[in-house]
Every structure is written in C-alpha cells, then in structure tokens.
C-alpha cells in the first residue's frame, strides 16, 4: 500500500477537473480547498485560461492565497491578481510565422496576450456575449474582429488557440505545419481545438518552477487533471490524480484516480489524502 506524509502542494486544472459541467464552481471542491488552505498547504490553479480569469475563480472559491499558473504555464502569479513571477512571451518573429500559417489556411484562432484575448471567430450575438463574458469576468479585454491579430500587435503574445470547423482541411494543414516547428509544440484542452505553446513552457514546467520556489519536492505535489495539456504535469508529480472523466492518456499518466468532475472528484480525493487514506485512491484507480 502507498504511504506518504501527504501533499506539500496541491495543484488543480479547472475545466473538466475542479469545475463542474458548464464550468460551474462546485461548493464541495471550494470547501475542500479552503480546508487545504487553512492547513497551510499551498494551492495552485493550473489552467489554459488566462491568469486573470483563474484569479477571479480562485477568489470566488475563497482561495485568497492561491498561486496562479495561467495559459498552460505561460503566466505564473504568486496570488490571485498578485505579483507576476513569470511571463513567457512569443518572440515577435515566431508570433508572425504562426500567424502567417493560420492566415494561409484560413484558420479560426484566438490569440492571448497579457491583457486580453483576440479572436477572428465569426460569432453571432449570443456567441459574442459569451466570449466577452468569459474574459471580462477576469477584467480582461475581449476583441472579436476579422483583423483581431493586427489589433493585438502592441501587446505580447503568450498563446494561440485554433478551432476546428467541421471537416476543415485548412485546420489540419496548419496543425501539420505548426507541429513541424521546433520552437513550439501543440496541445489541447478539449476536442476540436489545439493550442500553440512555446517549447518547454507548459503546466509541468510551471509546477516544477513553483514547487522549487516553495521548497516542495515534486514527489509531494498533488496534481489534478483530465486532458492532454495535463498529461506532462500528471507524469511529473508524485501524487498526481486523474479525474474519473479523464482521457485514457491522462489516466495512465497519473498515480491515482478519483471521481468524475461532476461528482466533485477533487474534493473526494483531497478528503482521503488529508486523512492519509491512500488505499481509497488506489482502489479508485483499479476500477
């Protein structure tokens, strides 16, 4: 049976992990993380979402001292809306090469900067309202226009997200061309899209950087995730936990398993971790 002194740092993804269906904050998860916080164990949110959006969610969950690893590790903050520890920016020439490939293939994209999101998606009124709401929730700018890329140029680029539209050959051509570039890698947080990240910048690297700052060995980091962009983080952390709804690749990468995100699986796992009941987590994985 596995034994441990318990987590020295708790890190959780948001969508499909800490949040319920429809990206709703779950009270059970909030209360469990507040309990972890009260015990003096550091907490971090690691998400593909912008650090400011993650920050607002952290505050809404009562996690006032939560560290923030936004944009898959492209942004690291020491607290919600706190001091910026790290920001990883696309060199301008690389940004323009990526944009050139996306334009050549008529791709639908969102470009993330340090202060907002810029998209060329042809959204209807409801879609525009939803896009605006997502980013204004964290106090971020939301730009929707055919020339969104041009409007973003005065701000540093931290990430691209590219969406597929049905049987989109341009999407596949762009994906192939970008995957061949050594300066970037592609990951995904949900079906039907891919994200362009700087090489060697991801959740695993961000967690490693934060753990080093806090003096916590990776063997004592409890990391929760469910999807492709969580896999390296789950592999790197000694107390990693895959959600019951996780992709097979994420489940295989994790040390333990927990319940579905709609069943507040993060809270369920944390309760057993804090009680030292590792057998329950091992049993869940063996199902």
C-alpha positions as CSV (number, residue, x, y, z in Angstrom):
1,X,0.0,0.0,0.0
2,X,1.2,3.5,-0.8
3,X,2.2,5.7,2.2
4,X,3.1,9.4,2.2
5,X,3.5,12.4,4.5
6,X,0.7,14.0,2.5
7,X,0.7,16.7,-0.1
8,X,3.1,19.7,0.3
9,X,1.4,21.5,-2.7
10,X,-2.0,21.0,-4.3
11,X,-2.4,21.9,-8.0
12,X,-5.6,21.6,-10.0
13,X,-6.7,22.1,-13.5
14,X,-10.1,23.9,-13.9
15,X,-12.3,22.7,-16.8
16,X,-13.2,19.1,-16.6
17,X,-11.4,18.9,-13.2
18,X,-12.2,21.5,-10.5
19,X,-15.2,22.9,-12.3
20,X,-18.4,21.1,-12.9
21,X,-20.4,20.8,-16.1
22,X,-20.8,24.2,-17.7
23,X,-17.7,25.5,-15.9
24,X,-19.7,25.9,-12.7
25,X,-17.8,26.3,-9.4
26,X,-18.7,23.4,-7.1
27,X,-19.1,24.2,-3.4
28,X,-17.7,20.8,-2.3
29,X,-14.5,21.5,-4.2
30,X,-14.3,25.0,-2.8
31,X,-14.7,23.9,0.8
32,X,-12.1,21.1,0.4
33,X,-9.6,23.5,-1.0
34,X,-10.3,26.0,1.8
35,X,-9.6,23.2,4.2
36,X,-6.2,22.6,2.5
37,X,-5.5,26.3,2.6
38,X,-6.4,26.5,6.3
39,X,-3.8,23.8,7.0
40,X,-1.1,25.9,5.4
41,X,-0.7,23.7,2.4
42,X,-0.1,25.9,-0.7
43,X,-2.6,25.6,-3.6
44,X,-2.3,26.5,-7.3
45,X,-4.7,26.6,-10.2
46,X,-3.1,25.4,-13.5
47,X,-5.3,26.1,-16.5
48,X,-5.2,27.0,-20.1
49,X,-7.3,30.0,-19.1
50,X,-5.8,33.5,-18.6
51,X,-4.3,34.1,-15.2
52,X,-6.7,36.9,-14.5
53,X,-9.7,34.7,-15.2
54,X,-8.2,32.0,-13.0
55,X,-7.6,34.6,-10.3
56,X,-11.3,35.6,-10.2
57,X,-12.3,32.0,-9.9
58,X,-9.9,31.4,-7.1
59,X,-11.3,34.4,-5.2
60,X,-14.9,33.2,-5.8
61,X,-13.8,29.9,-4.3
62,X,-12.4,31.6,-1.2
63,X,-8.8,30.8,-2.2
64,X,-7.1,34.1,-1.3
65,X,-3.5,32.8,-1.2
66,X,-3.9,30.5,-4.3
67,X,-1.0,30.6,-6.8
68,X,-2.0,31.0,-10.4
69,X,-0.5,29.1,-13.4
70,X,-2.4,30.6,-16.3
71,X,-2.3,29.9,-20.1
72,X,-0.8,26.4,-19.5
73,X,2.1,27.9,-17.6
74,X,2.7,30.9,-19.8
75,X,1.8,33.1,-16.8
76,X,2.7,32.4,-13.1
77,X,1.4,34.7,-10.4
78,X,2.0,34.4,-6.7
79,X,-1.6,35.1,-5.7
80,X,-5.0,36.0,-7.4
81,X,-4.3,39.3,-9.2
82,X,-0.9,39.2,-7.4
83,X,2.7,39.7,-8.3
84,X,3.8,38.3,-11.7
85,X,6.5,35.7,-11.1
86,X,6.9,34.6,-14.8
87,X,5.5,35.5,-18.2
88,X,6.6,33.6,-21.3
89,X,6.3,35.6,-24.5
90,X,6.5,34.5,-28.1
91,X,9.4,36.2,-29.9
92,X,7.9,38.6,-32.5
93,X,9.3,36.7,-35.5
94,X,7.8,33.5,-34.2
95,X,4.4,35.1,-33.5
96,X,4.3,36.3,-37.1
97,X,5.3,32.9,-38.5
98,X,2.5,31.3,-36.6
99,X,0.0,33.9,-37.7
100,X,1.2,33.5,-41.3
101,X,0.4,29.8,-41.2
102,X,-3.0,30.4,-39.7
103,X,-3.9,33.0,-42.2
104,X,-2.7,31.0,-45.2
105,X,-5.0,28.2,-44.1
106,X,-8.0,30.4,-43.2
107,X,-8.0,29.2,-39.6
108,X,-10.2,30.4,-36.8
109,X,-8.0,31.4,-33.9
110,X,-7.8,33.2,-30.6
111,X,-4.5,35.0,-29.7
112,X,-3.9,35.5,-26.0
113,X,-1.8,38.4,-24.7
114,X,-1.0,39.5,-21.2
115,X,-4.1,41.7,-21.1
116,X,-6.8,40.1,-23.3
117,X,-7.9,37.7,-26.0
118,X,-8.2,38.5,-29.7
119,X,-10.3,36.3,-32.0
120,X,-11.3,36.2,-35.6
121,X,-14.2,33.8,-34.9
122,X,-17.4,34.8,-36.8
123,X,-19.6,34.9,-33.8
124,X,-23.3,35.6,-33.6
125,X,-24.7,37.9,-31.0
126,X,-25.0,35.2,-28.3
127,X,-21.5,34.0,-29.1
128,X,-20.1,37.5,-28.8
129,X,-21.8,38.0,-25.5
130,X,-20.4,34.7,-24.2
131,X,-16.9,35.4,-25.4
132,X,-17.0,38.9,-23.8
133,X,-18.4,37.5,-20.5
134,X,-15.6,34.9,-20.2
135,X,-12.8,37.4,-20.4
136,X,-14.5,40.4,-18.7
137,X,-15.0,38.1,-15.7
138,X,-11.3,38.4,-15.1
139,X,-11.1,42.1,-16.1
140,X,-9.5,41.1,-19.5
141,X,-10.0,42.7,-22.9
142,X,-12.1,40.7,-25.4
143,X,-11.6,41.7,-29.1
144,X,-13.7,40.0,-31.8
145,X,-12.9,41.1,-35.4
146,X,-11.5,39.8,-38.7
147,X,-8.3,41.8,-38.0
148,X,-8.0,40.7,-34.4
149,X,-4.4,39.7,-34.9
150,X,-3.5,43.2,-36.2
151,X,-5.2,44.8,-33.2
152,X,-3.2,42.6,-30.8
153,X,0.3,43.5,-32.1
154,X,1.0,46.2,-29.5
155,X,0.8,43.5,-26.8
156,X,3.0,40.4,-26.2
157,X,1.6,37.1,-27.4
158,X,1.5,34.2,-24.9
159,X,-0.6,31.5,-26.6
160,X,-2.7,30.7,-29.6
161,X,-5.9,28.6,-29.7
162,X,-7.1,27.2,-33.0
163,X,-10.6,25.9,-33.5
164,X,-11.7,23.3,-36.0
165,X,-14.8,23.9,-38.2
166,X,-16.3,20.6,-39.3
167,X,-14.2,18.8,-42.0
168,X,-11.7,21.7,-42.0
169,X,-8.7,20.8,-44.3
170,X,-7.0,24.1,-43.5
171,X,-7.1,23.4,-39.8
172,X,-5.3,20.0,-40.5
173,X,-2.7,21.6,-42.8
174,X,-2.0,24.3,-40.3
175,X,-1.7,21.7,-37.5
176,X,0.8,19.7,-39.5
177,X,2.9,22.8,-40.4
178,X,3.0,24.1,-36.8
179,X,3.8,20.7,-35.4
180,X,6.9,20.7,-37.6
181,X,8.2,23.9,-36.0
182,X,10.8,23.2,-33.3
183,X,10.1,26.4,-31.4
184,X,6.6,25.4,-30.5
185,X,4.5,22.4,-29.5
186,X,0.8,21.7,-29.8
187,X,-1.5,20.6,-27.1
188,X,-5.2,20.6,-26.4
189,X,-7.7,21.2,-23.6
190,X,-10.8,19.9,-25.4
191,X,-11.9,18.1,-28.5
192,X,-11.9,20.2,-31.7
193,X,-9.1,22.6,-31.0
194,X,-5.3,22.8,-30.5
195,X,-3.2,25.3,-28.6
196,X,0.2,26.6,-29.8
197,X,2.6,26.9,-26.9
198,X,6.3,27.9,-26.7
199,X,8.5,24.8,-26.5
200,X,9.4,23.9,-22.9
201,X,6.5,26.1,-21.5
202,X,3.7,24.1,-20.0
203,X,1.9,23.1,-16.8
204,X,4.6,20.6,-15.8
205,X,7.4,23.2,-16.1
206,X,5.2,25.8,-14.3
207,X,4.5,23.4,-11.4
208,X,8.2,22.5,-11.2
209,X,9.1,26.2,-11.1
210,X,6.6,26.9,-8.4
211,X,7.5,23.8,-6.3
212,X,11.2,24.9,-6.4
213,X,10.2,28.4,-5.2
214,X,8.2,26.8,-2.3
215,X,10.8,24.2,-1.5
216,X,8.4,21.3,-2.1
217,X,9.7,18.2,-3.8
218,X,7.7,17.1,-6.9
219,X,7.1,13.8,-5.1
220,X,4.8,15.6,-2.7
221,X,2.8,17.6,-5.3
222,X,-0.8,16.5,-5.6
223,X,-1.8,17.5,-9.2
224,X,-5.3,17.0,-10.6
225,X,-6.1,16.9,-14.3
226,X,-8.2,15.3,-17.1
227,X,-6.9,16.2,-20.5
228,X,-4.0,16.3,-23.0
229,X,-2.5,19.5,-21.6
230,X,-2.4,18.0,-18.1
231,X,-0.5,14.8,-19.1
232,X,3.1,16.1,-18.6
233,X,2.1,17.6,-15.2
234,X,0.5,14.4,-14.1
235,X,3.6,12.4,-15.1
236,X,5.9,14.9,-13.2
237,X,4.0,14.9,-9.9
238,X,4.3,12.1,-7.3
239,X,0.8,12.5,-6.0
240,X,-1.0,13.1,-9.3
241,X,-4.7,12.3,-9.7
242,X,-6.7,11.7,-12.8
243,X,-10.4,12.6,-12.8
244,X,-13.0,9.9,-13.4
245,X,-13.8,11.6,-16.7
246,X,-10.1,11.8,-17.8
247,X,-8.8,10.9,-21.2
248,X,-7.1,7.4,-21.2
249,X,-3.7,9.2,-21.7
250,X,-4.3,11.4,-18.6
251,X,-5.5,8.4,-16.5
252,X,-2.4,6.4,-17.5
253,X,-0.1,9.3,-16.6
254,X,-1.5,9.7,-13.0
255,X,-0.5,7.9,-9.8
256,X,-4.1,7.8,-8.6
257,X,-7.7,8.3,-9.8
258,X,-10.8,10.0,-8.3
259,X,-14.5,10.5,-9.1
260,X,-15.9,12.4,-12.1
261,X,-15.6,16.2,-12.2
262,X,-19.4,16.4,-11.9
263,X,-19.2,14.5,-8.7
264,X,-16.7,16.9,-7.1
265,X,-13.9,14.4,-7.6
266,X,-11.2,16.8,-6.4
267,X,-12.9,17.2,-3.0
268,X,-13.4,13.4,-2.7
269,X,-9.7,12.8,-3.4
270,X,-8.5,15.6,-1.1
271,X,-10.6,14.3,1.8
272,X,-8.9,10.9,1.5
273,X,-5.4,12.5,1.1
274,X,-5.8,14.7,4.2
275,X,-6.9,11.6,6.2
276,X,-4.0,9.6,4.8
277,X,-6.4,7.1,3.2
278,X,-4.3,6.3,0.1
279,X,-6.0,2.9,-0.2
280,X,-9.2,4.6,-1.3
281,X,-7.3,6.4,-4.1
282,X,-5.6,3.3,-5.2
283,X,-8.9,1.3,-5.2
284,X,-10.5,4.0,-7.4
285,X,-7.7,3.7,-9.9
286,X,-8.1,-0.1,-10.1
287,X,-11.7,0.1,-11.1
